[in-house]
Amino acid sequence: MQEFYGVERRRTDRQALDASGKADFAADLKIVNVGPRGLEIETHERLMIGADYDLELLSHGHAVEVRGTVVWCRLDRTAQTASGDLRPLYRSGLEAASQSIPGLERLLARSPLIQA
């Protein structure tokens, strides 16, 4: 059986962007990368594949409301809390809804990218 983990299936490139995110579903949302059609996020919350989530991206004074459908979600690693407990960290890929795409494109055009 062929393994699909790590197989790149995106139709557009994603770029590391100096951005933060806010969402009701996760207090610890981290933006990993952004593209014109979607984004990758990291959070302690396991997101449901196929579910829609709303979040706000903030980058250098620009804010964009994004609605995305979770395409994939996987356990990435665990992290130790201040109290010594281990908490899971999940990475998820969200495909942007059609009404969110123009906002993502504007955000990418206005915001400086993170240099690798």
C-alpha positions as a Markdown table, in Angstrom:
| # | Residue | x | y | z |
|---|---|---|---|---|
| 1 | Met | 0.0 | 0.0 | 0.0 |
| 2 | Gln | 1.3 | 3.5 | -0.9 |
| 3 | Glu | 1.9 | 6.0 | 1.9 |
| 4 | Phe | 0.5 | 9.4 | 1.3 |
| 5 | Tyr | 2.0 | 11.1 | 4.4 |
| 6 | Gly | 4.3 | 13.8 | 3.2 |
| 7 | Val | 3.1 | 13.7 | -0.4 |
| 8 | Glu | 2.6 | 17.3 | -1.7 |
| 9 | Arg | -0.9 | 17.7 | -3.2 |
| 10 | Arg | -1.3 | 21.5 | -3.0 |
| 11 | Arg | -2.1 | 23.3 | -6.2 |
| 12 | Thr | -0.6 | 26.6 | -4.9 |
| 13 | Asp | 2.5 | 27.4 | -2.9 |
| 14 | Arg | 2.3 | 28.4 | 0.7 |
| 15 | Gln | 4.8 | 30.8 | 2.2 |
| 16 | Ala | 5.9 | 31.5 | 5.8 |
| 17 | Leu | 4.4 | 34.8 | 6.7 |
| 18 | Asp | 4.9 | 37.0 | 9.7 |
| 19 | Ala | 1.4 | 36.6 | 10.9 |
| 20 | Ser | -0.6 | 35.7 | 14.0 |
| 21 | Gly | -4.1 | 34.3 | 14.3 |
| 22 | Lys | -7.1 | 34.5 | 16.5 |
| 23 | Ala | -9.9 | 32.0 | 16.7 |
| 24 | Asp | -12.7 | 31.0 | 19.1 |
| 25 | Phe | -11.8 | 27.3 | 18.8 |
| 26 | Ala | -8.2 | 27.7 | 20.0 |
| 27 | Ala | -6.5 | 30.1 | 22.3 |
| 28 | Asp | -3.0 | 29.0 | 21.2 |
| 29 | Leu | -3.4 | 29.3 | 17.4 |
| 30 | Lys | -0.1 | 29.6 | 15.5 |
| 31 | Ile | 0.1 | 30.3 | 11.7 |
| 32 | Val | 2.6 | 28.0 | 10.1 |
| 33 | Asn | 2.2 | 29.1 | 6.5 |
| 34 | Val | -0.2 | 30.8 | 4.2 |
| 35 | Gly | -1.1 | 30.6 | 0.5 |
| 36 | Pro | -3.8 | 32.2 | -1.7 |
| 37 | Arg | -6.0 | 29.1 | -1.3 |
| 38 | Gly | -5.4 | 27.9 | 2.3 |
| 39 | Leu | -3.2 | 27.8 | 5.3 |
| 40 | Glu | -1.5 | 25.5 | 7.8 |
| 41 | Ile | -2.0 | 26.1 | 11.5 |
| 42 | Glu | -0.8 | 24.6 | 14.7 |
| 43 | Thr | -2.8 | 24.3 | 17.9 |
| 44 | His | -3.4 | 22.1 | 20.9 |
| 45 | Glu | -6.9 | 21.4 | 19.6 |
| 46 | Arg | -7.6 | 18.5 | 17.3 |
| 47 | Leu | -9.7 | 19.8 | 14.5 |
| 48 | Met | -12.3 | 17.7 | 12.7 |
| 49 | Ile | -11.5 | 16.9 | 9.1 |
| 50 | Gly | -14.3 | 18.3 | 6.9 |
| 51 | Ala | -15.4 | 20.8 | 9.4 |
| 52 | Asp | -15.5 | 24.6 | 8.7 |
| 53 | Tyr | -13.6 | 27.0 | 11.1 |
| 54 | Asp | -13.5 | 30.8 | 11.2 |
| 55 | Leu | -10.3 | 32.6 | 12.2 |
| 56 | Glu | -8.7 | 36.0 | 11.8 |
| 57 | Leu | -5.2 | 36.4 | 10.4 |
| 58 | Leu | -3.2 | 39.5 | 11.5 |
| 59 | Ser | -0.1 | 40.7 | 9.7 |
| 60 | His | 1.6 | 44.1 | 9.9 |
| 61 | Gly | -1.6 | 46.0 | 10.6 |
| 62 | His | -3.7 | 44.0 | 8.1 |
| 63 | Ala | -6.5 | 41.7 | 9.3 |
| 64 | Val | -8.3 | 39.1 | 7.2 |
| 65 | Glu | -11.3 | 37.0 | 8.2 |
| 66 | Val | -10.9 | 33.5 | 6.9 |
| 67 | Arg | -13.3 | 30.6 | 6.8 |
| 68 | Gly | -11.6 | 27.3 | 6.0 |
| 69 | Thr | -12.4 | 23.6 | 5.7 |
| 70 | Val | -10.0 | 21.2 | 7.4 |
| 71 | Val | -8.5 | 19.0 | 4.8 |
| 72 | Trp | -6.0 | 17.2 | 7.1 |
| 73 | Cys | -5.1 | 17.2 | 10.8 |
| 74 | Arg | -2.3 | 15.2 | 12.4 |
| 75 | Leu | -0.5 | 15.0 | 15.7 |
| 76 | Asp | 2.8 | 16.8 | 15.2 |
| 77 | Arg | 4.4 | 16.5 | 18.7 |
| 78 | Thr | 3.8 | 17.0 | 22.4 |
| 79 | Ala | 4.8 | 20.0 | 24.4 |
| 80 | Gln | 5.4 | 20.4 | 28.2 |
| 81 | Thr | 3.2 | 22.9 | 30.0 |
| 82 | Ala | 4.5 | 25.2 | 32.8 |
| 83 | Ser | 3.0 | 22.7 | 35.3 |
| 84 | Gly | 4.9 | 19.8 | 33.7 |
| 85 | Asp | 2.0 | 18.2 | 31.9 |
| 86 | Leu | 2.4 | 17.0 | 28.3 |
| 87 | Arg | -0.1 | 18.4 | 25.8 |
| 88 | Pro | -0.5 | 17.4 | 22.2 |
| 89 | Leu | 0.3 | 19.8 | 19.3 |
| 90 | Tyr | -1.7 | 19.3 | 16.1 |
| 91 | Arg | -1.0 | 20.7 | 12.7 |
| 92 | Ser | -3.9 | 21.2 | 10.3 |
| 93 | Gly | -4.3 | 22.2 | 6.7 |
| 94 | Leu | -7.3 | 24.4 | 5.9 |
| 95 | Glu | -8.6 | 25.0 | 2.4 |
| 96 | Ala | -10.0 | 28.6 | 2.2 |
| 97 | Ala | -13.6 | 29.1 | 1.3 |
| 98 | Ser | -14.1 | 31.0 | -1.9 |
| 99 | Gln | -15.1 | 34.2 | -0.1 |
| 100 | Ser | -11.8 | 34.1 | 1.8 |
| 101 | Ile | -9.5 | 33.8 | -1.2 |
| 102 | Pro | -9.4 | 37.5 | -2.1 |
| 103 | Gly | -8.5 | 38.5 | 1.4 |
| 104 | Leu | -5.7 | 35.9 | 1.6 |
| 105 | Glu | -4.3 | 37.2 | -1.8 |
| 106 | Arg | -4.3 | 40.8 | -0.5 |
| 107 | Leu | -2.7 | 39.8 | 2.7 |
| 108 | Leu | 0.1 | 37.9 | 0.9 |
| 109 | Ala | 0.7 | 40.9 | -1.4 |
| 110 | Arg | 1.0 | 43.4 | 1.5 |
| 111 | Ser | 2.9 | 41.4 | 4.1 |
| 112 | Pro | 6.6 | 40.7 | 4.1 |
| 113 | Leu | 7.5 | 37.0 | 4.0 |
| 114 | Ile | 9.7 | 35.4 | 6.6 |
| 115 | Gln | 13.2 | 34.7 | 5.2 |
| 116 | Ala | 14.3 | 31.1 | 5.7 |
